[in-house]
Amino acid sequence: MWEAFAWGIIAGSALVLGGLLALRFRISDRLLGLVMAFGAGVLISAISYELVAEAFEAAGGGGEVAGGLFAGAFAFYAGDVCIGRMGGADRKRPGGQQAQGSGLAITLGIVLDGIPETAVIGLSLVEGGVSAAMITAVFLSNLPEAIAATTGLSAARWPRGRILALWLAVTAVSGISALAGYGLLSHGSPGTVAFVQAFAGGALLTMLADTLMPEAYEHGGKLVGLATTLGFALAFAITSLQ
């Protein structure tokens, strides 16, 4: 059980690392866009093979997968719309855009992005063992998110201590989310586990399309296609070797 919490913390620690890198170094928007694209490719592969495919197999082809996918997509969409109206729509953008958003909205948006990812880590332990592809996917998607948000928050004159406290808090939430994913479903039926896996997959796909990939293309340009494919290939290779 506590293994799930530990893996959630490890995956979430990329937020702290990204914050520290952004506070210490000047990272170009182009490089950041390419890292985002690479992380998106890893996530797409992990969603396909670690979540949806496994959910379909566990459910025996039942309707739990379709229901979970669309429920997760609508849940993320609704949460993202609410947070955008509160001022957190530009939480992934580097620069000074965060100056116009409230600290609460930005924090809630980052938590919304991270909960489906880390909950899946706990789910993978329910299925028999931690997924290296999913850990890699969550870590690589968190890193550019933290770099982009930290750059904007610094431009909005957030103190360094407050920024790092934000990432430490979200990392703790990541561990709790992974723990909850394991604890709540360790005795769940195959259909329930399949629904939750598909729910997380739908939420993550919506997050990728709504926030991560548009920002990656805006800053990385045409090369993001190659970076995304490379990330997908890496995650597929890791999944195949497990």
C-alpha positions, -999 to 999 in steps of 0.1 A, spaced: 0 0 0 27 24 10 46 14 -21 19 32 -41 25 64 -21 62 62 -26 59 58 -64 34 87 -65 60 108 -47 87 98 -71 66 106 -101 55 139 -86 90 149 -76 95 160 -112 74 191 -103 100 201 -77 129 193 -100 113 214 -128 107 242 -104 143 242 -93 156 241 -129 134 270 -139 145 291 -109 182 283 -116 184 283 -154 169 301 -184 152 274 -204 141 284 -239 105 281 -249 114 259 -279 132 234 -258 103 234 -233 79 227 -262 99 198 -274 101 183 -239 63 187 -236 58 169 -269 81 141 -259 62 137 -226 29 138 -246 41 109 -268 50 89 -237 16 95 -221 -3 86 -253 15 52 -254 10 46 -217 -27 55 -220 -31 31 -250 -13 1 -237 -12 5 -199 -47 18 -194 -72 13 -221 -60 -20 -235 -56 -35 -200 -90 -22 -190 -106 -37 -221 -90 -71 -214 -100 -69 -177 -136 -61 -185 -139 -88 -211 -150 -63 -238 -178 -49 -217 -192 -13 -217 -171 -3 -187 -143 9 -209 -164 32 -231 -183 45 -201 -151 52 -182 -134 69 -212 -162 94 -217 -168 100 -180 -132 108 -175 -131 131 -205 -162 150 -194 -150 152 -158 -116 168 -168 -133 191 -193 -158 204 -167 -130 209 -141 -108 226 -166 -136 250 -177 -143 259 -141 -106 265 -133 -102 285 -165 -130 309 -154 -113 313 -120 -81 324 -137 -60 292 -141 -64 287 -179 -28 295 -187 -12 275 -160 11 256 -184 23 286 -204 58 299 -198 62 337 -195 41 361 -175 6 348 -183 1 335 -148 2 371 -135 -35 374 -145 -46 342 -128 -52 336 -91 -29 315 -71 -57 293 -60 -69 287 -95 -34 279 -107 -29 254 -79 -62 237 -84 -54 234 -121 -21 218 -115 -37 194 -91 -64 186 -116 -38 178 -142 -19 155 -118 -45 135 -100 -55 112 -130 -18 105 -137 -8 95 -102 -40 76 -94 -31 54 -123 2 45 -106 -18 31 -77 -40 12 -101 -10 -4 -118 0 -19 -84 -35 -33 -81 -30 -51 -114 2 -68 -100 32 -44 -104 42 -9 -110 43 2 -146 77 16 -156 61 31 -187 35 50 -166 61 62 -141 82 75 -169 51 91 -186 40 109 -155 75 121 -146 82 134 -181 49 152 -183 53 168 -149 88 182 -157 79 207 -185 47 216 -167 66 227 -136 92 245 -157 66 264 -177 44 273 -146 75 283 -125 87 307 -153 53 324 -154 49 325 -116 84 341 -113 74 367 -139 43 373 -118 66 381 -88 58 350 -68 85 345 -41 108 315 -47 98 300 -14 61 301 -23 67 285 -57 87 256 -42 61 252 -14 35 249 -42 54 221 -59 61 203 -26 24 204 -18 14 191 -52 40 163 -49 24 153 -16 -10 153 -33 5 130 -60 16 105 -34 -19 106 -18 -36 102 -51 -15 71 -59 -22 57 -25 -60 63 -30 -59 47 -64 -45 16 -48 -64 16 -15 -98 22 -30 -95 -4 -57 -73 -31 -43 -105 -52 -36 -126 -39 -65 -142 -61 -91 -125 -64 -126 -153 -43 -140 -148 -15 -115 -110 -15 -120 -115 -14 -157 -139 16 -155 -115 36 -133 -86 28 -156 -106 39 -186 -118 70 -166 -82 80 -160 -73 74 -196 -102 96 -208 -91 124 -184 -55 122 -195 -63 122 -232 -85 153 -227 -57 170 -207 -33 162 -235 -55 176 -262 -67 207 -242 -35 218 -225 -2 200 -231 -1 194 -269 -13 229 -280 13 245 -258 40 221 -271 32 231 -307 30 268 -299 65 268 -285 82 238 -302 70 243 -338 70 215 -364 96 194 -345 70 185 -319 57 158 -342 91 140 -342 95 145 -305 60 131 -298 67 100 -320 100 95 -302 83 96 -268 56 72 -280 83 48 -293 102 49 -260 72 42 -239 61 14 -262 95 -2 -260 94 0 -222 59 -16 -222 70 -44 -245 101 -53 -224 81 -55 -191 
